[in-house]
């Protein structure tokens, strides 16, 4: 197959997937970190009844066998869910859970308007290493918030009592996975290492050729040429390309050299610190 033909077939498939996923990054493993918090950082889960309601709704709408919740943690003003499945189906699932929760919450509190700060956020999982680090990060949230000392004693996570009540997660599968990776689940999660700097991607030291190849692959994914990066209509794709390259460790200077975009522009579109948490 000629290069142009291969290019067209590849970009058509990728562009279709990107459009159909609502411009969310897609995980090759089909695993995503989903999270959201109360509007204006409101403590919407502060009372036990609201945590329990959210978990009941998670259980009620979990009817699609292709969606699997692997880890969750409900905090006072936000939640984390590690979930496996198709992003279209995950999006519909989360819309059902969040909208029904908002309906109950507003009615009970005689209020109106947004309960959550907006559409839920998602981060695609790209490697086993990222996956196990995310599990620890999510499940250690109550420890970081100084609510409990032992993550296994927090009730509203997939390690706690709520999981027995709602049967959202089968921890045996998780333990089996950790065992295959050479970890003991309990030891790994209790480890008090500095999780504040866990990156969503494994950083790579790129040679010049590797950086060029990686960048060109990102262009192909979006059906772009180097020249088309400068078109205002391609801004969303440009942001995605810059973020992917930066996530993987390509420097601002190298991206400036490869793209011709200004250093300020690349810095502005690079992931913020909170994207690594």
C-alpha positions in Angstrom: 0.0 0.0 0.0 1.3 3.4 -0.9 2.1 5.9 1.9 -0.8 8.3 0.9 -3.3 5.4 0.9 -2.1 4.1 4.2 -2.2 7.7 5.6 -5.8 8.2 4.5 -7.0 4.8 5.9 -5.2 5.4 9.2 -6.4 9.0 9.7 -10.0 8.2 8.8 -10.2 5.5 11.4 -8.5 7.6 14.1 -10.4 10.8 13.3 -13.6 8.8 13.5 -12.7 7.4 16.9 -11.7 10.9 18.2 -14.9 12.5 17.0 -17.1 9.6 18.4 -15.3 9.8 21.8 -16.3 13.5 22.3 -12.6 14.5 21.9 -11.6 12.6 24.9 -8.3 10.7 24.8 -8.9 7.0 24.2 -7.1 4.4 26.3 -5.6 1.5 24.3 -6.3 -0.6 27.4 -9.9 0.6 27.6 -9.3 1.9 31.2 -10.1 5.4 32.4 -9.7 7.5 35.5 -13.0 9.3 35.9 -13.5 12.1 38.5 -15.6 15.1 39.3 -16.3 17.4 42.2 -19.0 19.6 43.6 -19.8 22.9 41.9 -17.7 25.7 43.6 -16.0 22.9 45.5 -19.2 22.3 47.5 -19.1 19.4 49.9 -21.9 17.5 48.2 -20.9 14.2 49.8 -20.2 15.4 53.3 -23.1 13.5 54.8 -23.1 9.7 54.7 -26.5 9.6 53.0 -25.2 11.4 49.9 -22.1 9.1 49.6 -24.5 6.1 49.9 -26.9 7.6 47.4 -24.1 8.1 44.8 -23.0 4.5 45.3 -26.5 3.2 45.0 -26.9 5.0 41.7 -23.6 3.7 40.5 -24.9 0.2 41.2 -28.3 0.9 39.7 -27.0 2.0 36.3 -24.3 -0.6 36.1 -26.3 -2.8 33.8 -24.0 -2.9 30.8 -21.8 -6.0 31.3 -19.0 -4.4 29.1 -18.5 -1.7 31.8 -16.5 -2.7 34.8 -15.7 -0.5 37.8 -12.3 -1.5 39.1 -11.6 1.0 41.9 -13.6 3.9 43.4 -13.4 6.4 46.3 -16.1 8.9 47.3 -14.7 11.8 49.2 -16.6 14.8 50.8 -16.5 17.0 47.7 -15.3 14.8 44.9 -15.1 11.2 43.6 -12.7 9.0 41.7 -13.6 6.0 39.7 -11.2 3.7 37.7 -13.4 2.1 35.1 -13.0 -0.2 32.1 -15.1 -0.1 29.0 -16.0 1.8 25.9 -15.9 5.6 26.3 -19.3 6.1 24.7 -20.9 3.7 27.2 -19.0 5.1 30.1 -20.1 8.6 29.2 -23.7 7.5 29.1 -23.3 5.7 32.4 -21.8 8.7 34.2 -24.4 11.0 32.8 -27.1 8.8 34.3 -25.4 8.6 37.7 -24.6 12.3 37.9 -27.9 13.7 36.6 -30.0 11.5 38.9 -27.8 12.3 41.9 -28.2 16.1 41.1 -31.9 15.7 40.8 -32.2 14.1 44.2 -29.7 16.5 45.8 -31.4 19.6 44.5 -34.8 18.5 45.5 -33.8 17.5 49.0 -31.9 20.7 49.6 -34.5 23.0 47.9 -31.9 24.3 45.5 -31.5 24.5 41.7 -28.6 24.7 39.3 -25.4 22.7 38.8 -24.4 20.2 41.5 -21.2 19.1 39.9 -18.6 21.6 38.5 -19.3 20.4 35.0 -18.9 17.4 32.7 -16.9 14.7 34.4 -13.2 14.6 33.6 -11.4 11.5 32.3 -7.8 10.4 31.9 -6.9 7.5 29.7 -4.7 4.8 31.1 -1.7 3.8 28.8 0.3 1.3 30.8 0.3 -1.2 33.6 2.6 1.0 35.6 0.3 4.0 35.3 -2.6 1.7 36.2 -1.2 0.4 39.5 0.0 3.9 40.5 -3.5 5.3 39.8 -5.0 2.6 42.0 -2.8 3.6 44.9 -3.4 7.3 44.3 -7.2 6.9 44.3 -7.4 4.6 47.3 -5.0 6.7 49.4 -7.1 9.9 49.0 -8.7 9.5 52.5 -5.2 9.1 53.9 -3.9 12.2 52.2 -7.0 14.1 53.5 -6.1 12.8 57.0 -9.5 11.2 57.4 -8.1 7.8 58.1 -4.6 6.4 58.7 -5.3 3.1 57.0 -6.9 3.2 53.5 -8.5 -0.2 54.2 -10.6 1.4 57.0 -12.2 4.1 54.8 -15.8 3.0 54.3 -16.6 4.7 51.0 -14.0 3.2 48.8 -13.7 -0.1 46.9 -11.6 -1.4 49.9 -14.2 -0.5 52.5 -17.6 -1.6 53.8 -19.5 0.1 51.0 -18.1 -2.3 48.5 -19.6 -5.3 50.4 -23.0 -3.4 50.5 -23.1 -2.6 46.8 -20.8 -5.2 45.2 -19.4 -2.8 42.7 -15.9 -4.2 42.6 -14.5 -7.7 42.8 -11.2 -7.2 44.6 -10.1 -10.7 43.8 -9.5 -9.7 40.2 -7.5 -6.7 41.4 -5.4 -8.9 43.7 -4.7 -11.3 40.9 -3.6 -8.5 38.6 -1.2 -7.2 41.3 0.2 -10.6 41.9 1.0 -11.0 38.2 2.8 -7.6 38.3 4.8 -8.7 41.3 3.0 -6.6 43.9 1.0 -7.4 47.0 -2.1 -5.2 46.9 -2.3 -4.3 50.6 1.4 -3.5 50.9 1.4 -1.5 47.7 -1.6 0.6 48.7 -0.3 1.2 52.2 3.1 2.4 50.9 3.4 6.1 51.9 5.6 7.0 48.9 5.2 10.5 47.5 2.2 10.0 45.1 1.8 13.8 44.5 4.1 13.6 41.5 2.7 10.4 39.9 2.5 11.2 36.1 -0.1 9.9 33.9 2.4 8.7 31.4 5.8 7.1 31.8 8.4 9.7 30.9 10.7 8.7 28.1 14.1 10.1 27.1 13.8 10.8 23.4 16.6 10.9 20.9 16.0 13.5 18.2 14.8 10.8 15.8 12.5 9.3 18.4 11.0 12.7 19.1 10.4 13.4 15.4 8.8 10.0 14.9 6.6 10.4 17.9 5.5 13.9 16.8 4.8 12.7 13.3 2.7 9.8 14.6 0.6 12.3 16.5 0.1 14.4 13.3 -1.1 11.2 11.5 -3.6 10.5 14.3 -5.3 13.8 13.7 -4.9 13.8 9.9 -2.8 17.0 10.0 0.4 18.2 8.3 2.9 20.4 10.0 1.6 23.4 8.1 -2.0 22.9 9.2 -1.0 23.3 12.8 -1.1 27.0 12.3 -4.8 27.1 11.1 -7.1 28.4 13.9 -9.7 25.8 13.0 -7.3 23.1 14.1 -6.8 24.5 17.6 -8.4 21.5 19.5 -6.2 19.0 17.6 -3.1 21.1 18.2 -3.8 21.2 21.9 -4.2 17.4 21.9 -0.9 16.9 20.1 1.1 19.2 22.3 -0.4 17.6 25.5 0.4 14.1 24.3 4.0 15.0 23.4 4.5 16.9 26.7 3.0 14.0 28.7 5.4 11.6 27.2 8.3 13.9 28.0 9.1 15.8 24.8 10.5 19.1 25.9 9.1 22.6 25.1 12.3 23.5 23.2 12.0 20.3 21.1 8.3 20.9 20.4 9.2 24.5 19.4 11.7 23.1 16.9 9.4 20.5 15.5 6.2 22.5 15.3 7.3 26.1 14.6 4.9 27.2 17.3 6.1 29.8 19.8 7.5 28.6 23.1 4.8 30.6 24.9 2.0 28.9 23.0 3.5 25.4 23.8 3.8 26.3 27.5 0.2 27.6 27.6 -1.1 24.3 26.1 1.1 22.0 28.1 -0.5 20.0 30.9 -0.9 21.8 34.2 0.4 20.3 37.4 -3.1 19.1 38.4 -3.2 16.9 35.3 -0.5 14.8 36.8 -2.5 14.1 40.0 
